[in-house]
């Protein structure tokens, strides 16, 4: 019986520790609508197909 109580206590302690960790929202990403040059495909960019072809050529040889 005391092992069940101890296991329950350890689980509750783990949940409390995870919930107490502050969330750093700056690590989740920047503005997704901002223009960027990090390799994301933009369907409205007329030069995007050439960028994809260059990337394919670099990766496949």
C-alpha positions in Angstrom: 0.0 0.0 0.0 2.8 2.4 0.8 4.4 1.8 -2.6 1.2 2.8 -4.4 1.0 6.0 -2.4 4.7 6.6 -3.1 4.2 6.0 -6.8 1.2 8.4 -6.8 3.2 11.0 -5.0 6.1 10.7 -7.4 3.7 11.1 -10.4 2.1 14.1 -8.9 5.4 15.6 -8.1 6.6 15.1 -11.7 3.4 16.7 -13.1 3.8 19.7 -10.7 7.4 20.2 -11.8 6.5 20.1 -15.5 3.7 22.5 -15.0 5.9 24.9 -13.0 8.5 25.3 -15.7 8.0 28.8 -17.3 7.3 28.8 -21.0 9.6 30.8 -23.2 7.5 31.8 -26.1 10.3 33.4 -28.0 11.6 29.9 -28.9 8.4 28.9 -30.7 9.1 31.0 -33.7 8.9 34.5 -35.1 6.1 36.1 -37.2 5.1 33.4 -39.7 3.8 36.1 -42.1 7.1 37.9 -42.3 9.2 37.4 -45.4 12.2 35.2 -44.8 15.0 33.6 -46.7 15.3 30.4 -44.7 14.3 28.1 -47.6 10.6 28.1 -47.1 8.8 27.7 -50.4 6.7 30.8 -51.3 4.1 30.0 -54.1 3.9 33.7 -55.1 7.6 34.0 -55.7 8.4 33.8 -59.5 12.0 32.8 -58.7 11.0 30.0 -56.3 11.1 27.3 -58.9 14.8 28.1 -59.7 15.6 28.1 -56.0 14.1 24.6 -55.7 16.0 23.4 -58.8 19.2 24.7 -57.3 18.5 23.0 -54.0 17.6 19.7 -55.8 20.9 19.9 -57.8 22.9 20.5 -54.6 21.3 17.7 -52.7 21.2 15.1 -55.5 24.5 16.0 -57.1 
